[in-house]
Amino acid sequence: MTTATFDIPPVHRFAGSSAAIRRPKEIACFSYDDQRRFHLDESSLRYYYPARLGADLSRGFDAFEKLDDTADEHLDGLLSTIMALEKETGKQCEADFITWRGMMTKVSYKFETLSLMPGTWDATPRDYIEGREDHVVNNSAQYCSVVRTGIGKSKLVIGGEVDAGRFRARGRVAGEADS
């Protein structure tokens, strides 16, 4: 058996200090609903609960409701959210770059439908939970988080779809009291 190596000569080019990467902090959020309407809220945030092992990922794929991506949305939702944040805080959202992180919309269709729920486990009806394999896949609804971060001296504001998580808008953990 042969092994392949991946040489990166000259190695000395990686010596020295690296640019510091700041920890992202959510500063705003927005959602698109199933009809692709924009909302300045967390209404499309879902809760993760693992799918049953062995679930049929192709079940219901023939009824898939694909996002019509012929309309070029550019940065419209992201910029509208930043403008609303600036209006709310009275402060300019300083950044050297404003962009989207890459979204893997085609890879995660049926897995997201099986693994994401609109509420916590105890608040979700049993028939919804048990019927997840029959749910139609629809990638129009999105919860988007807007974070401030940085690389070296460059400030970045990045928007990205968040499928599910325990973190809520503005960095508050679900169930945590406002301070």
Stockholm file with secondary structure:
# STOCKHOLM 1.0

chainA/1-179         MTTATFDIPPVHRFAGSSAAIRRPKEIACFSYDDQRRFHLDESSLRYYYPARLGADLSRGFDAFEKLDDTADEHLDGLLSTIMALEKETGKQCEADFITWRGMMTKVSYKFETLSLMPGTWDATPRDYIEGREDHVVNNSAQYCSVVRTGIGKSKLVIGGEVDAGRFRARGRVAGEADS
#=GR chainA/1-179 SS CCCCCCCCSCGGGGCSCCCCBCCCEEEEEEEECTTCCEESSSTTCBEECCCCTTCCTTTTGGGCBCCCTTSCCTTHHHHHHHHHHHHHHSSCCCCSEEEECCCCTTTTHHHHHHHEESSCGGGSCHHHHHTGGGSCCBCCCEEEEEEEEEETTEEEEEEEECCBCSBCGGGCBTTCCCC
#=GC SS_cons         CCCCCCCCSCGGGGCSCCCCBCCCEEEEEEEECTTCCEESSSTTCBEECCCCTTCCTTTTGGGCBCCCTTSCCTTHHHHHHHHHHHHHHSSCCCCSEEEECCCCTTTTHHHHHHHEESSCGGGSCHHHHHTGGGSCCBCCCEEEEEEEEEETTEEEEEEEECCBCSBCGGGCBTTCCCC
//
